[in-house]
Amino acid sequence: TVISKKGYHNAYYFITNNPKSFNLLFYNCINLVSVNFTSHFNSSNITNLSYMFYLCSSLIFVRLSGFDTFNVKTMSYMFYGCKALYSIYLQSFNTVNVEYMNEMFRNCYSLKYLDLGHFNAQKVKEFYGTFYNCHSLTSLILPYTIDFKISQLTTTSYMFYNCSKLTSINFDKLNLTNVKNMGYMFYGCYSLKELRISSYYNGPHDLNPKNVQYLYYTFYN
């Protein structure tokens, strides 16, 4: 049950009995403005957060400090279309088992700052369109990979598509060794001045061009 204060479009608490999926939970809740999940519910069995806030176009603030995300495998499309969203608090997220973050923040037009530096991307396979059309984004801290000898990541296509205000992107802590598809990855990044792909673990050989199969329009515009 979502308990909201009468007269406001805010979700204050979530009382539930060990759900396994929050897929489509707030799908198309166009009047939802603020969500604050506390630790008053058990989320330890959740494996799917995809489409959770899909098209919540009025949502401006999300705080998910009460989430136990250890077992989550997919966060794809989680904030897709949250065009008013400017603040997301995800510091408590444990992403050690997450495999998919496709289009997670796509069309978050108002998002200016995003810190994912605590996200463990060791098992992530796809970052397809993760920040697609985040054209207000000026500061971004990417996830990291703990063991640089192991990488599941194969797709980063459209990852920063039309992130027109980003001036620098640093991949120093993210392993790109096995990436095959980088198509449209930096398409429309008009302001980009610095791109760091080499790793402090493996030096400039972190990105192995022998594994890349698709580079179409990677740096277009």
C-alpha atoms as an extended CHARMM CRD file, in Angstrom:
* protein
*
       221  EXT
         1         1  THR       CA              0.0000000000        0.0000000000        0.0000000000  PROA      1               0.0000000000
         2         2  VAL       CA              1.2390000000        3.4570000000       -0.8350000000  PROA      2               0.0000000000
         3         3  ILE       CA              0.2960000000        5.9030000000        1.9130000000  PROA      3               0.0000000000
         4         4  SER       CA              0.1160000000        9.4980000000        0.7350000000  PROA      4               0.0000000000
         5         5  LYS       CA             -0.6580000000       12.6510000000        2.6740000000  PROA      5               0.0000000000
         6         6  LYS       CA             -4.0230000000       13.8720000000        1.4840000000  PROA      6               0.0000000000
         7         7  GLY       CA             -3.7460000000       16.7510000000       -0.9210000000  PROA      7               0.0000000000
         8         8  TYR       CA             -0.1980000000       15.9140000000       -1.9830000000  PROA      8               0.0000000000
         9         9  HSD       CA              1.1620000000       13.6210000000       -4.6400000000  PROA      9               0.0000000000
        10        10  ASN       CA              3.9000000000       12.2040000000       -2.4410000000  PROA      10              0.0000000000
        11        11  ALA       CA              4.6500000000        8.6040000000       -1.5300000000  PROA      11              0.0000000000
        12        12  TYR       CA              5.8300000000        8.6700000000        2.0850000000  PROA      12              0.0000000000
        13        13  TYR       CA              5.8830000000        5.0170000000        3.0710000000  PROA      13              0.0000000000
        14        14  PHE       CA              5.6600000000        1.6590000000        1.4490000000  PROA      14              0.0000000000
        15        15  ILE       CA              4.2650000000       -1.1910000000        3.5200000000  PROA      15              0.0000000000
        16        16  THR       CA              4.5910000000       -4.5770000000        1.8980000000  PROA      16              0.0000000000
        17        17  ASN       CA              5.2180000000       -8.2390000000        2.5230000000  PROA      17              0.0000000000
        18        18  ASN       CA              8.4990000000       -9.3330000000        0.9010000000  PROA      18              0.0000000000
        19        19  PRO       CA              7.8970000000       -8.3790000000       -2.7490000000  PROA      19              0.0000000000
        20        20  LYS       CA             10.1420000000       -9.8510000000       -5.4400000000  PROA      20              0.0000000000
        21        21  SER       CA              9.5740000000       -7.2070000000       -8.0650000000  PROA      21              0.0000000000
        22        22  PHE       CA              8.8230000000       -3.4900000000       -8.2600000000  PROA      22              0.0000000000
        23        23  ASN       CA              8.5530000000       -3.6400000000      -12.0360000000  PROA      23              0.0000000000
        24        24  LEU       CA              6.1130000000       -0.9620000000      -13.3130000000  PROA      24              0.0000000000
        25        25  LEU       CA              5.2980000000        0.0540000000       -9.7110000000  PROA      25              0.0000000000
        26        26  PHE       CA              4.6620000000        3.7570000000      -10.4190000000  PROA      26              0.0000000000
        27        27  TYR       CA              4.2810000000        3.3940000000      -14.1890000000  PROA      27              0.0000000000
        28        28  ASN       CA              2.8550000000        6.5930000000      -15.7310000000  PROA      28              0.0000000000
        29        29  CYS       CA              2.0290000000        8.2410000000      -12.3820000000  PROA      29              0.0000000000
        30        30  ILE       CA              2.1260000000       11.6340000000      -14.0290000000  PROA      30              0.0000000000
        31        31  ASN       CA              1.1330000000       13.6030000000      -10.8880000000  PROA      31              0.0000000000
        32        32  LEU       CA              3.6540000000       12.0080000000       -8.5480000000  PROA      32              0.0000000000
        33        33  VAL       CA              6.0570000000       14.7170000000       -7.3280000000  PROA      33              0.0000000000
        34        34  SER       CA              8.1760000000       13.2090000000       -4.5400000000  PROA      34              0.0000000000
        35        35  VAL       CA              9.0670000000        9.7060000000       -3.3630000000  PROA      35              0.0000000000
        36        36  ASN       CA             10.8270000000        8.9190000000       -0.0950000000  PROA      36              0.0000000000
        37        37  PHE       CA             11.3030000000        5.2500000000        0.7570000000  PROA      37              0.0000000000
        38        38  THR       CA             12.4160000000        4.6060000000        4.3180000000  PROA      38              0.0000000000
        39        39  SER       CA             13.5470000000        1.3740000000        5.9900000000  PROA      39              0.0000000000
        40        40  HSD       CA             10.0660000000        0.4120000000        7.1940000000  PROA      40              0.0000000000
        41        41  PHE       CA              9.6400000000       -2.3690000000        4.6490000000  PROA      41              0.0000000000
        42        42  ASN       CA             11.5000000000       -5.4800000000        3.5540000000  PROA      42              0.0000000000
        43        43  SER       CA             12.9640000000       -5.1960000000        0.0540000000  PROA      43              0.0000000000
        44        44  SER       CA             15.6690000000       -7.8560000000        0.4210000000  PROA      44              0.0000000000
        45        45  ASN       CA             14.0440000000      -10.2390000000       -2.0890000000  PROA      45              0.0000000000
        46        46  ILE       CA             13.5220000000       -7.7430000000       -4.8970000000  PROA      46              0.0000000000
        47        47  THR       CA             15.2300000000       -8.6950000000       -8.1630000000  PROA      47              0.0000000000
        48        48  ASN       CA             13.5380000000       -6.3310000000      -10.6350000000  PROA      48              0.0000000000
        49        49  LEU       CA             13.3270000000       -2.5150000000      -10.5010000000  PROA      49              0.0000000000
        50        50  SER       CA             12.8140000000       -1.9830000000      -14.2250000000  PROA      50              0.0000000000
        51        51  TYR       CA             10.2450000000        0.6440000000      -15.3000000000  PROA      51              0.0000000000
        52        52  MET       CA              9.6440000000        1.4950000000      -11.6310000000  PROA      52              0.0000000000
        53        53  PHE       CA              9.1620000000        5.2430000000      -12.2340000000  PROA      53              0.0000000000
        54        54  TYR       CA              8.5970000000        5.0240000000      -15.9810000000  PROA      54              0.0000000000
        55        55  LEU       CA              7.0330000000        8.2470000000      -17.3500000000  PROA      55              0.0000000000
        56        56  CYS       CA              6.5660000000        9.8560000000      -13.9300000000  PROA      56              0.0000000000
        57        57  SER       CA              6.8650000000       13.1670000000      -15.7010000000  PROA      57              0.0000000000
        58        58  SER       CA              6.1970000000       15.4060000000      -12.6560000000  PROA      58              0.0000000000
        59        59  LEU       CA              8.5660000000       13.6220000000      -10.3080000000  PROA      59              0.0000000000
        60        60  ILE       CA             11.2280000000       16.0390000000       -9.0260000000  PROA      60              0.0000000000
        61        61  PHE       CA             12.8010000000       14.2280000000       -6.0620000000  PROA      61              0.0000000000
        62        62  VAL       CA             13.5330000000       10.5690000000       -5.2390000000  PROA      62              0.0000000000
        63        63  ARG       CA             15.1570000000        9.2310000000       -2.0910000000  PROA      63              0.0000000000
        64        64  LEU       CA             15.5220000000        5.4530000000       -1.8570000000  PROA      64              0.0000000000
        65        65  SER       CA             17.6070000000        5.1350000000        1.3010000000  PROA      65              0.0000000000
        66        66  GLY       CA             15.4680000000        2.2820000000        2.6270000000  PROA      66              0.0000000000
        67        67  PHE       CA             16.1540000000       -0.0240000000       -0.3100000000  PROA      67              0.0000000000
        68        68  ASP       CA             18.0050000000       -3.3190000000        0.0020000000  PROA      68              0.0000000000
        69        69  THR       CA             19.1090000000       -3.8820000000       -3.6000000000  PROA      69              0.0000000000
        70        70  PHE       CA             21.5880000000       -6.7010000000       -3.0870000000  PROA      70              0.0000000000
        71        71  ASN       CA             19.5410000000       -9.1870000000       -5.1550000000  PROA      71              0.0000000000
        72        72  VAL       CA             18.4360000000       -6.7830000000       -7.8900000000  PROA      72              0.0000000000
        73        73  LYS       CA             19.4380000000       -7.9090000000      -11.3910000000  PROA      73              0.0000000000
        74        74  THR       CA             17.8630000000       -5.2340000000      -13.5610000000  PROA      74              0.0000000000
        75        75  MET       CA             17.3640000000       -1.4820000000      -13.2140000000  PROA      75              0.0000000000
        76        76  SER       CA             16.6360000000       -0.8420000000      -16.8860000000  PROA      76              0.0000000000
        77        77  TYR       CA             14.2170000000        2.0180000000      -17.6770000000  PROA      77              0.0000000000
        78        78  MET       CA             13.8710000000        2.7200000000      -13.9650000000  PROA      78              0.0000000000
        79        79  PHE       CA             13.6310000000        6.5290000000      -14.3260000000  PROA      79              0.0000000000
        80        80  TYR       CA             12.8180000000        6.6510000000      -18.0300000000  PROA      80              0.0000000000
        81        81  GLY       CA             10.8790000000        9.7900000000      -18.9300000000  PROA      81              0.0000000000
        82        82  CYS       CA             11.1930000000       11.4730000000      -15.5240000000  PROA      82              0.0000000000
        83        83  LYS       CA             11.6910000000       14.7510000000      -17.3010000000  PROA      83              0.0000000000
        84        84  ALA       CA             11.2910000000       16.9860000000      -14.2070000000  PROA      84              0.0000000000
        85        85  LEU       CA             13.5920000000       14.9480000000      -11.9840000000  PROA      85              0.0000000000
        86        86  TYR       CA             16.5630000000       16.9640000000      -10.7560000000  PROA      86              0.0000000000
        87        87  SER       CA             17.6020000000       15.1230000000       -7.5890000000  PROA      87              0.0000000000
        88        88  ILE       CA             18.0920000000       11.3760000000       -6.9950000000  PROA      88              0.0000000000
        89        89  TYR       CA             19.5150000000        9.9360000000       -3.7940000000  PROA      89              0.0000000000
        90        90  LEU       CA             20.8360000000        6.4300000000       -4.5360000000  PROA      90              0.0000000000
        91        91  GLN       CA             23.7630000000        6.2910000000       -2.1130000000  PROA      91              0.0000000000
        92        92  SER       CA             22.4850000000        3.1720000000       -0.3450000000  PROA      92              0.0000000000
        93        93  PHE       CA             22.1840000000        1.1210000000       -3.5460000000  PROA      93              0.0000000000
        94        94  ASN       CA             24.1580000000       -2.1280000000       -3.6720000000  PROA      94              0.0000000000
        95        95  THR       CA             24.5320000000       -3.0150000000       -7.3590000000  PROA      95              0.0000000000
        96        96  VAL       CA             26.8910000000       -5.9650000000       -7.0200000000  PROA      96              0.0000000000
        97        97  ASN       CA             24.4100000000       -8.3100000000       -8.7880000000  PROA      97              0.0000000000
        98        98  VAL       CA             22.8940000000       -5.8890000000      -11.3080000000  PROA      98              0.0000000000
        99        99  GLU       CA             23.2700000000       -7.0120000000      -14.9400000000  PROA      99              0.0000000000
       100       100  TYR       CA             21.2260000000       -4.4410000000      -16.8640000000  PROA      100             0.0000000000
       101       101  MET       CA             21.0410000000       -0.6440000000      -16.6250000000  PROA      101             0.0000000000
       102       102  ASN       CA             19.6780000000        0.0150000000      -20.1090000000  PROA      102             0.0000000000
       103       103  GLU       CA             18.0690000000        3.4600000000      -20.5410000000  PROA      103             0.0000000000
       104       104  MET       CA             17.9260000000        3.8040000000      -16.7650000000  PROA      104             0.0000000000
       105       105  PHE       CA             17.9020000000        7.6210000000      -16.8740000000  PROA      105             0.0000000000
       106       106  ARG       CA             16.7380000000        8.1530000000      -20.4270000000  PROA      106             0.0000000000
       107       107  ASN       CA             14.9250000000       11.4580000000      -21.0340000000  PROA      107             0.0000000000
       108       108  CYS       CA             15.6810000000       12.7820000000      -17.5520000000  PROA      108             0.0000000000
       109       109  TYR       CA             15.9080000000       16.2450000000      -19.0680000000  PROA      109             0.0000000000
       110       110  SER       CA             16.3060000000       18.1770000000      -15.7910000000  PROA      110             0.0000000000
       111       111  LEU       CA             18.9730000000       16.0280000000      -14.1580000000  PROA      111             0.0000000000
       112       112  LYS       CA             22.1350000000       18.1140000000      -13.7230000000  PROA      112             0.0000000000
       113       113  TYR       CA             24.2770000000       16.0650000000      -11.3390000000  PROA      113             0.0000000000
       114       114  LEU       CA             24.5080000000       12.3140000000      -10.8790000000  PROA      114             0.0000000000
       115       115  ASP       CA             26.8990000000       10.4240000000       -8.6110000000  PROA      115             0.0000000000
       116       116  LEU       CA             27.0610000000        6.6870000000       -9.3420000000  PROA      116             0.0000000000
       117       117  GLY       CA             30.5950000000        6.3440000000       -8.0250000000  PROA      117             0.0000000000
       118       118  HSD       CA             29.4900000000        3.8300000000       -5.4190000000  PROA      118             0.0000000000
       119       119  PHE       CA             27.8020000000        1.5750000000       -8.0130000000  PROA      119             0.0000000000
       120       120  ASN       CA             29.6490000000       -1.7200000000       -8.4740000000  PROA      120             0.0000000000
       121       121  ALA       CA             29.3650000000       -2.5770000000      -12.1810000000  PROA      121             0.0000000000
       122       122  GLN       CA             31.2220000000       -5.8760000000      -11.9800000000  PROA      122             0.0000000000
       123       123  LYS       CA             28.3090000000       -7.9070000000      -13.4080000000  PROA      123             0.0000000000
       124       124  VAL       CA             26.7190000000       -5.2650000000      -15.6230000000  PROA      124             0.0000000000
       125       125  LYS       CA             26.3830000000       -6.4970000000      -19.2050000000  PROA      125             0.0000000000
       126       126  GLU       CA             24.6330000000       -3.5640000000      -20.8410000000  PROA      126             0.0000000000
       127       127  PHE       CA             24.7130000000        0.2100000000      -20.4460000000  PROA      127             0.0000000000
       128       128  TYR       CA             22.6460000000        0.7610000000      -23.5840000000  PROA      128             0.0000000000
       129       129  GLY       CA             21.2840000000        4.3380000000      -23.6260000000  PROA      129             0.0000000000
       130       130  THR       CA             21.7460000000        4.7270000000      -19.8730000000  PROA      130             0.0000000000
       131       131  PHE       CA             21.9470000000        8.5450000000      -19.9710000000  PROA      131             0.0000000000
       132       132  TYR       CA             20.2090000000        9.0300000000      -23.3060000000  PROA      132             0.0000000000
       133       133  ASN       CA             18.9310000000       12.6130000000      -23.7450000000  PROA      133             0.0000000000
       134       134  CYS       CA             20.1080000000       13.8080000000      -20.3290000000  PROA      134             0.0000000000
       135       135  HSD       CA             20.8960000000       17.1070000000      -21.9770000000  PROA      135             0.0000000000
       136       136  SER       CA             21.0780000000       19.1150000000      -18.7230000000  PROA      136             0.0000000000
       137       137  LEU       CA             23.6320000000       16.7810000000      -17.1670000000  PROA      137             0.0000000000
       138       138  THR       CA             26.8370000000       18.6850000000      -16.4120000000  PROA      138             0.0000000000
       139       139  SER       CA             28.4700000000       16.4340000000      -13.8110000000  PROA      139             0.0000000000
       140       140  LEU       CA             28.5670000000       12.6360000000      -13.8270000000  PROA      140             0.0000000000
       141       141  ILE       CA             30.5040000000       10.1270000000      -11.7490000000  PROA      141             0.0000000000
       142       142  LEU       CA             30.3650000000        6.6960000000      -13.3740000000  PROA      142             0.0000000000
       143       143  PRO       CA             30.1800000000        3.2610000000      -11.7030000000  PROA      143             0.0000000000
       144       144  TYR       CA             33.3160000000        1.2320000000      -11.0560000000  PROA      144             0.0000000000
       145       145  THR       CA             34.6260000000       -2.2850000000      -11.6580000000  PROA      145             0.0000000000
       146       146  ILE       CA             36.4280000000       -3.9640000000       -8.7360000000  PROA      146             0.0000000000
       147       147  ASP       CA             38.2280000000       -6.7660000000      -10.5620000000  PROA      147             0.0000000000
       148       148  PHE       CA             39.6840000000       -5.5070000000      -13.8370000000  PROA      148             0.0000000000
       149       149  LYS       CA             40.5140000000       -9.0600000000      -14.9030000000  PROA      149             0.0000000000
       150       150  ILE       CA             36.8220000000       -9.8140000000      -15.2280000000  PROA      150             0.0000000000
       151       151  SER       CA             34.3250000000       -7.7870000000      -17.2290000000  PROA      151             0.0000000000
       152       152  GLN       CA             30.7860000000       -8.6650000000      -18.3630000000  PROA      152             0.0000000000
       153       153  LEU       CA             30.1610000000       -5.3490000000      -20.0980000000  PROA      153             0.0000000000
       154       154  THR       CA             29.5860000000       -5.7190000000      -23.8610000000  PROA      154             0.0000000000
       155       155  THR       CA             27.2620000000       -2.8490000000      -24.8150000000  PROA      155             0.0000000000
       156       156  THR       CA             27.6220000000        0.9060000000      -24.2770000000  PROA      156             0.0000000000
       157       157  SER       CA             25.8420000000        2.1070000000      -27.4090000000  PROA      157             0.0000000000
       158       158  TYR       CA             23.7860000000        5.3270000000      -27.0660000000  PROA      158             0.0000000000
       159       159  MET       CA             25.0640000000        5.5770000000      -23.4870000000  PROA      159             0.0000000000
       160       160  PHE       CA             25.5990000000        9.3670000000      -23.5830000000  PROA      160             0.0000000000
       161       161  TYR       CA             23.4420000000       10.1800000000      -26.5960000000  PROA      161             0.0000000000
       162       162  ASN       CA             22.6550000000       13.9340000000      -26.6560000000  PROA      162             0.0000000000
       163       163  CYS       CA             24.3000000000       14.6500000000      -23.3090000000  PROA      163             0.0000000000
       164       164  SER       CA             25.0880000000       18.0270000000      -24.8080000000  PROA      164             0.0000000000
       165       165  LYS       CA             26.3550000000       19.7610000000      -21.6340000000  PROA      165             0.0000000000
       166       166  LEU       CA             28.8130000000       17.1440000000      -20.4150000000  PROA      166             0.0000000000
       167       167  THR       CA             32.3500000000       18.5100000000      -20.7630000000  PROA      167             0.0000000000
       168       168  SER       CA             34.2880000000       15.4950000000      -19.4720000000  PROA      168             0.0000000000
       169       169  ILE       CA             33.7200000000       11.7590000000      -18.9860000000  PROA      169             0.0000000000
       170       170  ASN       CA             36.0580000000        9.6100000000      -16.9400000000  PROA      170             0.0000000000
       171       171  PHE       CA             36.1640000000        5.8180000000      -17.4000000000  PROA      171             0.0000000000
       172       172  ASP       CA             39.2000000000        5.3120000000      -15.1830000000  PROA      172             0.0000000000
       173       173  LYS       CA             37.3790000000        2.9110000000      -12.8690000000  PROA      173             0.0000000000
       174       174  LEU       CA             35.0910000000        1.1960000000      -15.3780000000  PROA      174             0.0000000000
       175       175  ASN       CA             36.3910000000       -1.7670000000      -17.3580000000  PROA      175             0.0000000000
       176       176  LEU       CA             35.6290000000       -1.5050000000      -21.0940000000  PROA      176             0.0000000000
       177       177  THR       CA             37.8570000000       -4.3770000000      -22.1790000000  PROA      177             0.0000000000
       178       178  ASN       CA             35.1040000000       -6.6100000000      -23.6040000000  PROA      178             0.0000000000
       179       179  VAL       CA             32.8070000000       -3.9550000000      -25.0330000000  PROA      179             0.0000000000
       180       180  LYS       CA             31.6660000000       -4.8500000000      -28.5560000000  PROA      180             0.0000000000
       181       181  ASN       CA             29.1190000000       -2.1670000000      -29.3610000000  PROA      181             0.0000000000
       182       182  MET       CA             29.9060000000        1.5580000000      -28.9440000000  PROA      182             0.0000000000
       183       183  GLY       CA             27.6090000000        2.8300000000      -31.6700000000  PROA      183             0.0000000000
       184       184  TYR       CA             26.2350000000        6.3560000000      -31.0690000000  PROA      184             0.0000000000
       185       185  MET       CA             27.8700000000        6.2970000000      -27.6270000000  PROA      185             0.0000000000
       186       186  PHE       CA             28.8480000000        9.9970000000      -27.5660000000  PROA      186             0.0000000000
       187       187  TYR       CA             26.4980000000       11.1770000000      -30.3030000000  PROA      187             0.0000000000
       188       188  GLY       CA             25.5310000000       14.8290000000      -29.8230000000  PROA      188             0.0000000000
       189       189  CYS       CA             27.9610000000       15.4760000000      -26.9510000000  PROA      189             0.0000000000
       190       190  TYR       CA             28.6720000000       18.9580000000      -28.3030000000  PROA      190             0.0000000000
       191       191  SER       CA             30.4590000000       20.2420000000      -25.1790000000  PROA      191             0.0000000000
       192       192  LEU       CA             32.7020000000       17.2380000000      -24.5760000000  PROA      192             0.0000000000
       193       193  LYS       CA             36.3320000000       18.3220000000      -24.2010000000  PROA      193             0.0000000000
       194       194  GLU       CA             37.9170000000       15.4740000000      -22.2580000000  PROA      194             0.0000000000
       195       195  LEU       CA             37.4380000000       11.7300000000      -22.4830000000  PROA      195             0.0000000000
       196       196  ARG       CA             39.4750000000        9.4090000000      -20.2920000000  PROA      196             0.0000000000
       197       197  ILE       CA             39.2080000000        5.7320000000      -21.1960000000  PROA      197             0.0000000000
       198       198  SER       CA             42.5030000000        4.3380000000      -19.9070000000  PROA      198             0.0000000000
       199       199  SER       CA             42.4410000000        2.6410000000      -16.5150000000  PROA      199             0.0000000000
       200       200  TYR       CA             44.7900000000        3.1150000000      -13.6040000000  PROA      200             0.0000000000
       201       201  TYR       CA             44.7580000000       -0.6790000000      -13.3470000000  PROA      201             0.0000000000
       202       202  ASN       CA             45.6780000000       -1.6150000000      -16.8830000000  PROA      202             0.0000000000
       203       203  GLY       CA             47.0510000000        1.5740000000      -18.3810000000  PROA      203             0.0000000000
       204       204  PRO       CA             46.0920000000        2.6540000000      -21.9140000000  PROA      204             0.0000000000
       205       205  HSD       CA             45.2860000000       -0.9090000000      -22.9940000000  PROA      205             0.0000000000
       206       206  ASP       CA             42.0670000000       -1.0420000000      -20.9790000000  PROA      206             0.0000000000
       207       207  LEU       CA             40.0140000000       -0.5620000000      -24.1490000000  PROA      207             0.0000000000
       208       208  ASN       CA             40.8590000000       -3.3860000000      -26.5120000000  PROA      208             0.0000000000
       209       209  PRO       CA             39.9720000000       -2.3370000000      -30.0920000000  PROA      209             0.0000000000
       210       210  LYS       CA             40.0860000000       -5.9790000000      -31.1890000000  PROA      210             0.0000000000
       211       211  ASN       CA             36.8400000000       -6.6240000000      -29.2970000000  PROA      211             0.0000000000
       212       212  VAL       CA             34.9300000000       -3.5890000000      -30.5790000000  PROA      212             0.0000000000
       213       213  GLN       CA             32.6830000000       -4.5390000000      -33.5190000000  PROA      213             0.0000000000
       214       214  TYR       CA             30.4630000000       -1.4580000000      -33.8470000000  PROA      214             0.0000000000
       215       215  LEU       CA             31.6940000000        2.1350000000      -33.7940000000  PROA      215             0.0000000000
       216       216  TYR       CA             29.1210000000        3.7610000000      -36.0800000000  PROA      216             0.0000000000
       217       217  TYR       CA             28.4560000000        7.4360000000      -35.2440000000  PROA      217             0.0000000000
       218       218  THR       CA             30.2790000000        7.0030000000      -31.9300000000  PROA      218             0.0000000000
       219       219  PHE       CA             31.5500000000       10.6030000000      -31.8650000000  PROA      219             0.0000000000
       220       220  TYR       CA             29.0630000000       12.1940000000      -34.2480000000  PROA      220             0.0000000000
       221       221  ASN       CA             28.6060000000       15.9260000000      -33.5230000000  PROA      221             0.0000000000
